[in-house]
Amino acid sequence: MTMWVFGYGSLVWNPGFEPQERVIATLPGYHRSFCMRSIHHRGTDENPGLVLALDAEDTAQCRGVAFAVKPEEEARVLAELRERELVSSAYLEKDLEIDLADGRTVTAVTYVIDPDHVQYCHLELEEQAQIIAHAVGGRGPNTEYLYNTASHLIELGIKDSELEWLSNRVQSIRA
């Protein structure tokens, strides 16, 4: 059985491993949004940034990328993903069913937000833009995270109007 990983944010453009297969996929029941304060990768304790997370929502669906992990690399990839994604315990690791664009349904390792975690937030888009425009963390500027994710989703033909709006708004704030 192949190990799959579902990417919806930075994993889309930086999975950290060379996949055996890469397929556009849809995860039902979740919505992608900047609902997690980042105190490590894209912000600090003093000036938190924002990163994308999956928020459970019955009628929602999130389009992203499914990555099939090479069998001989599964243990290493999972360990590296856990080190990267579970750094502050704001994400929960779940095995969720996703629908691949080619018609297959597979179970994928997916990182979703813990709605009870202190880093979980719900902010208006303008407030998100103001935070993203100025925050910097251990992996670089928050703007880089936003721009890379938004541009890669567009290249893949994945429409996300909130990310497109945020990208344009942050660019105008930074100008």
Phi, psi and omega per residue, in radians:
M1 nan 2.253 -3.099
T2 -1.362 2.407 3.018
M3 -1.468 2.194 3.091
W4 -1.946 2.614 3.056
V5 -2.225 2.328 3.110
F6 -1.729 2.152 3.110
G7 -1.923 2.351 -3.122
Y8 -2.351 -0.184 3.133
G9 -2.265 -2.089 -3.089
S10 -1.119 -0.430 3.100
L11 -1.112 -0.440 3.115
V12 -1.059 -0.760 -3.075
W13 -1.861 -0.151 3.126
N14 -2.598 1.257 -3.097
P15 -1.195 -0.404 3.133
G16 1.523 0.053 3.112
F17 -2.691 2.787 3.099
E18 -1.607 1.916 -3.079
P19 -1.305 2.731 3.043
Q20 -1.287 -0.577 -3.108
E21 -2.660 2.569 3.132
R22 -2.340 2.157 -3.053
V23 -2.424 2.418 3.007
I24 -1.093 2.439 -3.075
A25 -2.527 2.828 3.110
T26 -2.192 2.302 3.067
L27 -1.877 1.973 3.107
P28 -1.358 2.609 3.028
G29 1.511 0.159 -3.136
Y30 -2.461 2.627 3.140
H31 -2.149 2.292 3.089
R32 -1.431 2.259 3.054
S33 -2.789 2.866 3.071
F34 -1.426 1.294 -3.068
C35 -1.977 0.286 3.120
M36 -2.256 2.151 3.048
R37 -1.260 2.332 -3.119
S38 -1.839 2.046 -3.140
I39 -1.932 -0.014 -3.142
H40 -2.047 -1.139 -2.976
H41 -1.389 -0.704 -3.039
R42 -2.225 0.340 3.087
G43 -3.003 -3.012 -3.142
T44 -2.314 3.028 3.063
D45 -1.029 -0.695 -3.091
E46 -1.329 -0.563 -3.098
N47 -2.423 1.338 -3.086
P48 -1.117 2.486 2.982
G49 -1.670 -2.887 3.098
L50 -2.301 2.451 3.028
V51 -2.257 2.829 -3.124
L52 -1.302 2.567 3.034
A53 -2.582 2.870 3.093
L54 -1.742 2.142 -3.140
D55 -1.851 2.239 3.138
A56 -1.111 2.324 3.110
E57 -2.752 2.027 -2.986
D58 -0.859 -0.785 -3.028
T59 -1.610 -0.008 -3.076
A60 -1.473 2.917 2.952
Q61 -2.651 2.594 -3.122
C62 -2.148 2.186 3.049
R63 -1.637 2.384 -3.138
G64 -2.742 -2.613 -3.093
V65 -2.183 2.324 3.046
A66 -1.739 2.309 3.130
F67 -2.018 2.180 3.020
A68 -1.540 2.229 -3.108
V69 -1.565 2.377 3.075
K70 -1.050 2.322 -3.050
P71 -0.898 -0.708 -3.103
E72 -1.292 -0.132 -3.114
E73 -1.947 0.022 -3.025
E74 -0.995 -0.844 -3.097
A75 -1.102 -0.773 3.136
R76 -1.131 -0.810 -3.125
V77 -1.076 -0.789 3.135
L78 -1.091 -0.736 3.110
A79 -1.091 -0.737 3.141
E80 -1.203 -0.681 3.088
L81 -1.101 -0.748 3.134
R82 -1.112 -0.693 3.112
E83 -1.122 -0.678 -3.102
R84 -1.342 -0.821 -2.983
E85 -1.565 -0.448 -3.059
L86 -1.808 0.390 -3.067
V87 -1.002 -0.592 -3.111
S88 -2.116 0.120 3.139
S89 1.145 0.270 3.093
A90 -1.366 -0.459 3.058
Y91 -1.624 2.595 2.987
L92 -1.911 2.344 3.084
E93 -1.526 2.146 3.141
K94 -2.290 2.618 2.987
D95 -1.720 1.882 -3.054
L96 -2.123 2.594 3.094
E97 -1.351 2.297 3.069
I98 -2.188 2.687 3.132
D99 -1.822 2.055 3.119
L100 -1.389 2.615 -3.100
A101 -1.046 -0.408 -3.132
D102 -1.524 0.116 3.058
G103 1.775 -0.252 3.110
R104 -1.317 2.673 2.969
T105 -2.063 2.241 -3.120
V106 -2.326 2.880 3.033
T107 -1.713 2.298 -3.077
A108 -2.248 2.507 2.971
V109 -1.152 2.178 -3.046
T110 -2.406 2.396 3.141
Y111 -1.827 2.043 -3.110
V112 -2.073 2.758 -3.102
I113 -1.280 2.507 2.975
D114 -1.549 1.883 -3.065
P115 -1.139 -0.197 3.108
D116 -1.675 -0.016 -3.100
H117 -1.415 2.568 -3.108
V118 -1.080 -0.425 -3.129
Q119 -1.454 -0.124 3.125
Y120 -1.296 2.383 3.137
C121 -2.633 2.780 3.002
H122 -2.244 1.935 -3.097
L123 -2.168 2.642 3.033
E124 -1.125 2.705 -3.090
L125 -1.017 -0.689 -3.139
E126 -1.103 -0.732 3.098
E127 -1.127 -0.693 3.068
Q128 -1.028 -0.787 -3.129
A129 -1.069 -0.740 -3.135
Q130 -1.112 -0.704 3.130
I131 -1.181 -0.880 -3.091
I132 -1.062 -0.624 -3.093
A133 -1.103 -0.420 -3.009
H134 -2.085 -0.282 -3.032
A135 -1.388 2.534 3.078
V136 -2.449 2.402 3.132
G137 -2.333 -2.896 -3.066
G138 -1.066 -0.448 3.114
R139 -1.785 0.153 3.060
G140 2.004 -2.980 -3.091
P141 -1.151 2.530 3.083
N142 -1.093 -0.552 3.122
T143 -1.055 -0.707 -3.136
E144 -1.024 -0.767 3.121
Y145 -1.049 -0.842 3.140
L146 -1.092 -0.928 -3.069
Y147 -1.070 -0.766 3.136
N148 -1.092 -0.783 -3.125
T149 -1.139 -0.856 -3.111
A150 -1.057 -0.800 -3.091
S151 -1.193 -0.663 3.124
H152 -1.206 -0.638 3.076
L153 -1.108 -0.735 3.109
I154 -1.066 -0.806 3.124
E155 -1.012 -0.594 -3.126
L156 -1.467 -0.069 -3.118
G157 1.392 0.363 3.133
I158 -1.715 1.996 -3.113
K159 -1.467 2.221 3.033
D160 -2.458 1.654 -3.020
S161 -1.098 -0.595 3.111
E162 -1.139 -0.781 3.123
L163 -1.153 -0.668 3.101
E164 -1.121 -0.769 3.112
W165 -1.076 -0.824 -3.139
L166 -1.058 -0.745 3.140
S167 -1.045 -0.817 3.110
N168 -1.133 -0.723 -3.103
R169 -1.179 -0.779 3.135
V170 -1.106 -0.680 3.082
Q171 -1.053 -0.701 3.133
S172 -1.234 -0.602 3.074
I173 -1.130 -0.726 -3.081
R174 -1.322 -0.314 -3.080
A175 -1.238 nan nan
